[in-house]
Amino acid sequence: MEHRLTPDGRYVVVRGRLWRAANPALAPELREAWVRRLMSARRAVGEARRSQDAQALARAGKAVDEAKVALGERGPVWWSDGAPDLNRHLVKNTPYAAWFGGRQSDP
């Protein structure tokens, strides 16, 4: 599966849907640390689901959310030009539709 970054770097397109990208202004070391925490939290979600531990699942979910907010993928948008947050929108229903439609024919 190919993921495409929008020209402005704000979103990754996955299966025709926009997902907010991490804030590119984050220092590389900080970004790496939060990505490690996110991956650890995602593993904890899986473990909690497999063990059917509701409390562990809640803790792991909060840890995932905390990491995603720190990375800029959730919470307040990281850009400052007033553009709306189109996270989770179908790309065909957004201003990125023409760009994405043109990209569909790329090799």
Phi, psi and omega in degrees: 000130180263136176251135182243133176272133178297157183304329180273358177076010184276332186224155169251135179262121178233120181050043175079009182239143178275134174232130184299131179278162177294153180295116181290348180277353178294139176299140183307320181294320180293316179300313180300318180297317180290325177295319176300316179296321178297314181296321177297317179294322178294321175298320179296324176300312180300316180297318180295321178294315180298323181271358180055043180259100185297321180292317178295323178296318179297316179297316181295320178298319177296322179293321176298312180300315179302315180293318180294323176295315180298325179282344181094005181280342176224172179081202180299144178294153182265355177265160188237016183267006178084001179296143182290161176273118181255020181307133177075001177283149171292131184300328181294343180256020184231172176297350179274359186302313182296316178301312183293320178299321176292328180287336183300331182269357178293147178293000000 
